[in-house]
């Protein structure tokens, strides 16, 4: 078990650059520490329930287990089949980075070492997501943007961030 396990949360709107930041941080940490990244996109429960209580329960379990030096098995969501298939093992270690919309929610942020908020202009974020995932998702992404905005307002995620990064 790591002496002092660290948890870094990276939150912000879809298309803001959270995954890019998480991978940069992982490369830096891996020079001297065991570092893993959880990409919440792989573990959401579909489009409609992604930011619901199941995400909160999953985050609580992962954070608690990591800080206690215990492994966690996370179900992996298959977006094409709209169901969970397979899993990912999160082993105890030195640093765990959790990135994705909802990562910095109030249920877990007090137990994290730091919370990063990544933001960009909404039009640029939409373009990035559509370039990444495909134009056929535009309607779903626009609905998602409304859901994430509501979530961020309720959670006040940006307000509680230790670091705010603009990728505009």
C-alpha positions in Angstrom: 0.0 0.0 0.0 1.3 3.5 -0.9 2.2 5.5 2.2 0.2 8.6 1.1 -2.0 7.8 -1.9 -3.0 10.9 -3.9 -6.2 11.4 -5.8 -6.5 14.0 -8.5 -9.9 14.9 -9.9 -10.3 16.6 -13.3 -13.7 18.0 -14.2 -15.2 20.3 -16.7 -17.5 20.3 -19.7 -17.2 17.7 -22.5 -14.6 18.7 -25.0 -12.7 21.0 -22.6 -9.5 19.0 -22.6 -9.8 16.9 -19.4 -8.5 13.7 -21.0 -5.5 15.5 -22.5 -4.6 17.0 -19.1 -5.0 13.7 -17.4 -2.6 12.0 -19.8 0.0 14.8 -19.4 -0.2 14.5 -15.6 0.1 10.7 -15.8 3.2 10.9 -17.9 4.8 13.3 -15.4 3.8 11.2 -12.3 4.9 7.9 -13.9 8.6 9.1 -13.9 8.7 8.4 -10.1 5.3 7.0 -9.0 2.7 4.4 -9.8 -0.1 6.4 -11.5 -3.4 5.2 -13.0 -6.1 7.2 -14.8 -9.8 6.5 -14.8 -11.6 8.0 -17.8 -15.3 8.3 -16.7 -16.4 8.1 -20.3 -15.6 4.4 -20.0 -17.8 3.9 -17.0 -20.9 6.1 -17.3 -24.3 4.3 -17.4 -25.3 5.5 -20.8 -26.4 9.0 -21.9 -29.5 9.4 -19.7 -28.1 8.2 -16.3 -24.5 9.2 -16.7 -24.5 11.9 -14.0 -26.9 10.0 -11.6 -26.5 8.3 -8.3 -24.7 5.3 -9.8 -21.8 7.6 -10.8 -21.7 9.0 -7.2 -21.7 5.4 -5.8 -18.9 4.4 -8.2 -16.8 7.4 -7.3 -17.3 6.9 -3.6 -16.2 3.2 -3.9 -13.2 4.0 -6.0 -12.0 6.8 -3.8 -12.5 5.0 -0.5 -10.8 1.8 -1.8 -7.9 3.6 -3.3 -7.2 5.5 0.0 -7.5 2.3 1.9 -5.1 0.5 -0.4 -7.8 -1.8 -1.8 -8.4 -2.8 -5.4 -11.6 -1.9 -7.2 -13.3 -3.5 -10.3 -15.1 -1.0 -12.5 -17.7 -2.0 -15.0 -16.9 -0.8 -18.6 -19.7 0.7 -20.7 -20.0 -0.3 -24.4 -21.6 2.8 -26.0 -22.4 1.0 -29.3 -24.3 -1.7 -27.5 -25.7 0.6 -24.7 -24.7 -1.8 -22.0 -22.0 -2.7 -19.6 -19.4 -5.2 -20.9 -16.2 -6.2 -19.2 -14.4 -4.3 -16.4 -11.3 -2.5 -15.5 -9.2 -3.2 -12.4 -8.0 -0.3 -10.3 -5.1 -1.4 -8.2 -3.8 0.3 -5.1 -1.0 2.8 -5.9 0.6 6.2 -5.4 -1.6 8.4 -7.6 -5.1 8.0 -9.1 -6.4 10.5 -11.6 -10.1 10.5 -12.2 -11.2 12.5 -15.2 -14.6 13.2 -16.7 -17.7 15.2 -16.3 -18.8 14.7 -12.7 -15.4 13.6 -11.3 -15.3 16.6 -9.0 -18.6 16.2 -7.4 -19.2 17.1 -3.7 -19.4 13.4 -2.7 -15.7 12.9 -3.2 -13.8 16.1 -3.6 -13.0 16.6 0.1 -11.0 13.4 0.0 -9.1 14.3 -3.1 -5.6 15.9 -3.1 -6.7 18.4 -5.8 -9.5 19.3 -8.1 -8.8 20.7 -11.6 -11.5 22.5 -13.5 -10.8 22.5 -17.3 -12.9 24.9 -19.5 -13.2 26.3 -23.0 -15.7 28.2 -25.0 -18.9 26.1 -25.5 -18.7 26.3 -29.3 -15.2 25.0 -29.3 -16.1 22.2 -26.8 -18.9 21.1 -29.1 -16.6 21.1 -32.1 -14.0 19.0 -30.3 -16.6 16.5 -29.2 -18.2 16.1 -32.6 -14.7 15.9 -34.3 -13.8 13.1 -31.7 -17.1 11.2 -31.6 -18.8 12.0 -34.9 -21.3 14.5 -36.3 -24.2 12.0 -35.8 -24.0 12.7 -32.0 -24.7 16.4 -32.3 -28.3 16.2 -30.8 -27.2 14.0 -28.0 -24.2 16.2 -27.2 -26.3 19.3 -27.1 -28.6 17.6 -24.6 -25.6 16.4 -22.7 -24.3 20.0 -22.5 -27.5 21.1 -20.8 -27.3 18.2 -18.3 -23.7 18.8 -17.5 -24.4 22.6 -17.0 -27.2 21.7 -14.6 -24.9 19.3 -12.8 -22.1 21.8 -12.5 -24.4 24.5 -11.2 -25.9 22.3 -8.5 -22.4 20.9 -7.5 -20.6 24.3 -7.8 -17.7 22.3 -9.2 -15.8 25.2 -10.7 -16.1 27.2 -7.5 -14.4 24.4 -5.5 -11.6 23.8 -7.9 -8.0 24.1 -6.7 -6.8 24.9 -10.3 -8.7 26.4 -13.2 -7.3 25.8 -16.7 -8.7 27.4 -19.9 -8.0 25.5 -23.1 -9.4 28.1 -25.4 
